[in-house]
Amino acid sequence: MLAFMSRHIDPKYRLYNIAPPWKLNILQAEAHAHSRNSTNADHTRWRALMDQLGESMLEQYYVALKNGRAPTNGDLKDFYTLSQKPEFKHLTQLGILSSFNFAGTVLSKGESVGAATHMDHHSSTDITYVVGLVAGLRSRTSNVWGAVVPGDKLYLVLRRADPNGPLQWVPWHDRLREYPPRSVSTYTDKKGRIVSSYVLYIGYVTEAPERDASANECELAMGLHSSNVKDAYEAMGPLPTVVVQIRIGDSIRW
């Protein structure tokens, strides 16, 4: 399956964690639900800033900060400061992309090795020291895109289905287009401003899948309809596979 790797070492295990897209989607949904319902002062302040400023302003502040032009006080600074705290890292594109890079395809298939060890699938196998990944080569991987044919370009897109929902990694593919349409490549934040989705190019299909996966199968395997880690993991198993020329590039937008 496709896998992301943490950009920072886990302070507890002193390892770089591996997570598939469905695991990230579940983490992002859980973080969103917690922040929405929390009475903690930081989360209350966060909700107010999201309503007042919108996610697009956070990205603009980050760019200004990197160029030495960011304001030194005020709401934007507070917004950015909160976004850097661990409990908020799954709530914005800035936080997610600062935390994980696309790593490739996991080769290991055992329950006690590979990506499964970081999916909370078994409490007794929550740590691993060796993970096999395919990066920059042809690889067989679970087909989360549905009906694809050789030559199709495959993407994962980080976006919100609606302004009040969590960020989600969703699959998108096309043979002719080099970039998703505006309906996919943008979304609206809570302030009503247009935000550019993060579009991650995975690679292109070199061999047809064993069969076409249904939309429902793909959504379950991406963790889009369930908050249960085991359900998403088990939905990934029956998916047909597809051979992809994986492309590992720069995964950071800013």
C-alpha positions as CSV (number, residue, x, y, z in Angstrom):
1,M,0.0,0.0,0.0
2,L,1.0,3.6,-0.4
3,A,2.8,5.1,2.6
4,F,3.8,8.4,4.1
5,M,6.8,8.9,6.4
6,S,7.0,11.3,9.3
7,R,9.4,14.2,8.7
8,H,10.4,14.2,12.4
9,I,11.6,11.3,14.6
10,D,9.1,9.9,17.1
11,P,10.3,11.1,20.6
12,K,9.1,7.9,22.3
13,Y,10.5,5.2,20.0
14,R,13.3,7.2,18.3
15,L,11.9,6.1,14.9
16,Y,10.4,7.7,11.8
17,N,6.8,6.6,11.7
18,I,5.1,5.1,8.6
19,A,1.4,5.7,7.9
20,P,-0.8,4.9,4.8
21,P,-3.3,7.5,3.5
22,W,-6.2,6.0,5.3
23,K,-4.4,6.2,8.7
24,L,-3.7,9.9,8.1
25,N,-7.3,10.5,7.1
26,I,-8.5,8.9,10.3
27,L,-6.1,10.9,12.4
28,Q,-7.1,14.1,10.6
29,A,-10.8,13.4,11.2
30,E,-10.2,12.5,14.9
31,A,-8.2,15.7,15.4
32,H,-10.9,17.8,13.7
33,A,-13.7,16.3,15.8
34,H,-11.7,16.8,19.0
35,S,-10.9,20.4,18.3
36,R,-14.5,21.1,17.3
37,N,-15.8,19.8,20.6
38,S,-13.1,20.8,23.0
39,T,-13.6,23.4,25.6
40,N,-9.9,23.9,26.1
41,A,-8.8,27.6,25.7
42,D,-6.4,26.8,22.9
43,H,-9.1,25.0,20.9
44,T,-11.6,27.8,21.6
45,R,-9.1,30.3,20.3
46,W,-8.3,28.1,17.3
47,R,-12.0,27.9,16.2
48,A,-12.4,31.7,16.5
49,L,-9.2,32.3,14.4
50,M,-10.4,29.8,11.8
51,D,-13.7,31.6,11.5
52,Q,-12.1,35.1,11.6
53,L,-9.1,34.5,9.3
54,G,-9.5,31.3,7.4
55,E,-6.9,28.7,6.5
56,S,-5.6,30.6,3.5
57,M,-4.3,33.4,5.8
58,L,-2.3,30.9,7.8
59,E,-0.5,29.8,4.6
60,Q,0.1,33.5,3.7
61,Y,1.6,34.1,7.1
62,Y,3.9,31.2,6.8
63,V,5.2,32.4,3.4
64,A,5.7,35.9,4.9
65,L,7.5,34.5,7.9
66,K,10.0,32.6,5.7
67,N,10.6,35.8,3.8
68,G,11.0,37.9,6.9
69,R,7.9,40.0,6.4
70,A,5.5,38.5,9.0
71,P,3.9,40.7,11.6
72,T,5.4,40.2,15.1
73,N,2.2,40.3,17.0
74,G,-1.6,40.0,16.6
75,D,-4.1,37.3,15.6
76,L,-2.0,35.9,12.7
77,K,0.9,35.3,14.9
78,D,-1.3,33.5,17.5
79,F,-2.9,31.5,14.6
80,Y,0.5,30.3,13.5
81,T,1.8,29.6,17.0
82,L,-1.2,27.4,17.7
83,S,-0.8,25.6,14.3
84,Q,2.7,24.5,15.4
85,K,1.4,22.7,18.5
86,P,1.2,18.8,18.2
87,E,-2.5,18.7,18.8
88,F,-3.2,21.0,15.8
89,K,-0.8,19.5,13.3
90,H,-3.6,17.4,11.6
91,L,-5.9,20.4,11.2
92,T,-4.3,22.4,8.4
93,Q,-2.4,21.6,5.2
94,L,0.6,23.5,6.7
95,G,0.6,21.1,9.7
96,I,0.1,17.9,7.7
97,L,2.7,18.6,5.0
98,S,5.2,19.8,7.7
99,S,4.7,16.4,9.4
100,F,4.6,13.8,6.6
101,N,6.2,13.2,3.2
102,F,5.1,10.7,0.7
103,A,7.5,7.8,0.9
104,G,6.5,5.3,-1.7
105,T,4.9,1.8,-1.5
106,V,5.4,-0.6,1.4
107,L,6.9,-3.9,0.4
108,S,6.6,-5.7,3.7
109,K,3.4,-7.8,4.0
110,G,3.7,-9.3,7.5
111,E,1.4,-8.2,10.3
112,S,4.4,-7.5,12.6
113,V,6.4,-5.5,10.0
114,G,5.9,-2.7,7.5
115,A,3.2,-0.1,7.7
116,A,0.8,-2.2,9.8
117,T,2.9,-1.7,12.9
118,H,2.0,2.0,13.0
119,M,-1.7,1.6,12.3
120,D,-2.8,0.5,15.8
121,H,-4.1,-2.7,14.2
122,H,-2.5,-4.9,16.9
123,S,-1.4,-3.4,20.2
124,S,1.4,-5.9,20.5
125,T,3.0,-4.8,17.2
126,D,3.3,-1.1,17.5
127,I,6.9,-0.7,16.7
128,T,9.2,-1.8,13.9
129,Y,12.9,-1.2,12.9
130,V,12.9,-2.2,9.2
131,V,10.4,-1.2,6.5
132,G,10.8,-2.0,2.8
133,L,9.7,0.8,0.5
134,V,9.6,1.2,-3.3
135,A,10.6,4.7,-4.3
136,G,11.1,5.9,-7.9
137,L,10.5,2.4,-9.5
138,R,7.7,0.3,-10.9
139,S,5.6,-1.1,-8.0
140,R,2.4,-3.0,-7.5
141,T,0.1,-1.3,-5.1
142,S,-3.5,-1.3,-4.0
143,N,-5.8,0.4,-6.5
144,V,-7.5,3.2,-4.5
145,W,-8.4,5.1,-7.7
146,G,-11.1,2.9,-9.2
147,A,-11.4,2.3,-12.9
148,V,-7.9,3.0,-14.3
149,V,-6.1,1.9,-17.5
150,P,-2.4,2.0,-18.6
151,G,-1.2,5.5,-19.1
152,D,-3.5,7.1,-16.5
153,K,-1.8,9.6,-14.2
154,L,-2.5,9.0,-10.5
155,Y,-2.7,11.6,-7.7
156,L,-3.6,12.0,-4.1
157,V,-5.2,15.4,-3.3
158,L,-5.3,16.9,0.2
159,R,-8.5,18.9,0.5
160,R,-11.6,19.6,2.5
161,A,-15.0,18.2,1.2
162,D,-16.6,21.2,2.9
163,P,-15.4,24.2,4.9
164,N,-16.5,22.7,8.2
165,G,-15.0,19.3,7.6
166,P,-11.6,17.7,8.1
167,L,-8.8,17.7,5.6
168,Q,-8.7,14.4,3.6
169,W,-6.4,12.7,1.2
170,V,-8.6,11.7,-1.8
171,P,-7.5,9.8,-4.9
172,W,-7.8,11.3,-8.4
173,H,-6.7,10.1,-11.8
174,D,-6.9,11.1,-15.4
175,R,-5.1,10.2,-18.7
176,L,-5.1,13.5,-20.5
177,R,-5.1,16.2,-17.8
178,E,-1.8,17.1,-16.1
179,Y,-3.6,18.6,-13.1
180,P,-7.0,18.1,-11.5
181,P,-9.8,20.6,-12.3
182,R,-10.5,23.5,-10.1
183,S,-13.4,21.7,-8.4
184,V,-10.7,19.2,-7.0
185,S,-7.6,21.4,-6.9
186,T,-9.3,24.1,-4.7
187,Y,-11.7,24.3,-1.8
188,T,-13.2,27.1,0.4
189,D,-12.1,27.8,3.9
190,K,-14.4,28.9,6.7
191,K,-13.8,32.6,5.9
192,G,-15.0,31.9,2.3
193,R,-11.6,32.3,0.7
194,I,-10.3,29.9,-2.0
195,V,-7.5,27.6,-0.9
196,S,-5.4,25.6,-3.2
197,S,-5.5,21.8,-2.5
198,Y,-2.2,20.0,-2.2
199,V,-1.9,17.8,-5.3
200,L,0.6,14.9,-4.9
201,Y,1.5,13.1,-8.1
202,I,2.0,9.4,-7.4
203,G,3.0,8.2,-10.9
204,Y,1.3,6.6,-13.9
205,V,-0.3,3.2,-14.5
206,T,2.0,0.7,-16.5
207,E,-0.2,-2.4,-16.2
208,A,-4.0,-2.6,-16.0
209,P,-5.5,-3.6,-12.6
210,E,-6.8,-7.1,-12.0
211,R,-10.3,-5.6,-11.9
212,D,-11.9,-2.2,-11.4
213,A,-12.5,-1.2,-7.8
214,S,-15.8,0.3,-6.9
215,A,-16.0,3.9,-5.5
216,N,-17.3,2.5,-2.2
217,E,-14.4,0.1,-1.9
218,C,-11.9,2.9,-2.6
219,E,-13.5,5.3,-0.1
220,L,-13.5,2.6,2.6
221,A,-9.9,1.8,2.0
222,M,-9.0,5.5,2.2
223,G,-10.6,5.8,5.6
224,L,-13.2,8.3,4.3
225,H,-16.3,6.6,5.8
226,S,-14.9,5.1,9.0
227,S,-13.1,6.2,12.1
228,N,-12.2,2.6,12.8
229,V,-8.5,1.7,12.0
230,K,-9.2,-2.0,11.7
231,D,-12.1,-1.5,9.3
232,A,-10.0,0.7,7.0
233,Y,-7.1,-1.7,7.1
234,E,-9.3,-4.7,6.3
235,A,-11.0,-2.8,3.4
236,M,-7.6,-2.2,1.9
237,G,-6.8,-6.0,1.7
238,P,-9.4,-7.1,-0.9
239,L,-8.7,-4.2,-3.3
240,P,-7.3,-5.1,-6.7
241,T,-3.7,-4.1,-7.3
242,V,-2.3,-2.0,-10.1
243,V,1.3,-1.6,-11.4
244,V,2.5,2.0,-11.1
245,Q,5.7,3.8,-12.1
246,I,6.2,5.5,-8.7
247,R,7.6,9.0,-8.7
248,I,9.1,10.4,-5.5
249,G,9.5,14.2,-5.7
250,D,9.4,17.2,-3.4
251,S,6.3,16.7,-1.3
252,I,6.4,20.2,0.3
253,R,4.4,22.9,-1.3
254,W,5.9,25.9,0.4
